[in-house]
Amino acid sequence: MAGGRRHHYVYEFSAETLKAVRAASEGRLSGMATFEDFRNGYIGVLEQSLKSSWSFMEWLRERNVNWKQTLVFVDGEFRPLVCEEAA
């Protein structure tokens, strides 16, 4: 990977790791949402992302099926496609 990270990082987010983070937060996270709230929120984000991706894929499929070539690239520019009858 040019210019990027060579190692992928995996972070485990569980009820136990949340407890450890809360304990290390010196009381700043004690009244925050529960693990289930975080998990359900993240699942909601993932579900919305999937719905959005499927919707976009459906749009792309429809666009691809209904596509008709109208231009052709000739001599460095696009020109209207002219179909000639076969002799």
N, C-alpha and C positions, 0 to 999 in steps of 0.2 A: 504494500500500500504506500504509494508515494505521498509523503507529507502527512499521512494519517497515523492513527495509533496502530501499533503492531499487535497489541493484546486487547482482546475484548473483555470487558468487565461484566460480571454478573452480580447483581445485588439481590439478596434474598430479603423479601419483605414478608414477615410472618408476625403472628401475635407476640412471639418471644422477642423478635428483633425490635418491634415497636416498644415493648416494655423496656428494653435496654436503652433505646433512644430517649424515651421519656425519663428514665432514671438519670441519664447523663445531661438532661436539659436544665437541670437545677430548678425544676418546678415550672418552667415556661410552657411545657406541653401537658401539664397535668389535667387541665380542664378541656383539652381538645377532643376531637372526635374519637370514637372507638375504632378498633381494628376493622370490625365489620363495616363501619361507615366508610373507611378508606377503601376497603376491598370492593364494596358495592359501587362506590363512586368510580373506581378504576374500571370495573366490569362495564359500567354504563358508558364510559368513554370508549372502551374497546368495541362495544356493540354498536355505538353510533358511528364509529370509524368504519366498521364492516358494512353497515347500511349505506353509508356514503360511497364506499368503494364499489359495492354492488350496483348502486344507482348509476354511478359514472360508467361502469363497465357496460350496463344495459344501453346507455346513451351511445357509447362507442360502437357497440355491436350494430345498433340501428343505423348509425351513421355509415358504417362500413357496408352494410347490406344495401343501402339505398344510394351508395356513391356512384356517380357517373363522371367519367373523365370529360372535362370541358376545355382544358388547356394542355398544351404540349410545349416543352422547353426546346427551342431551336435557336441556334446562333446566339446564345447568351441571354435570351429573353423568352418569356412565356407568350405564346400566341394561341388564338382559338384553335381548337381541334376541328379539323375539317375532314369528314369521312367521305371518301369517294366511292362510288359504286364500282364493284368489281366488273371487269369487262368480260 
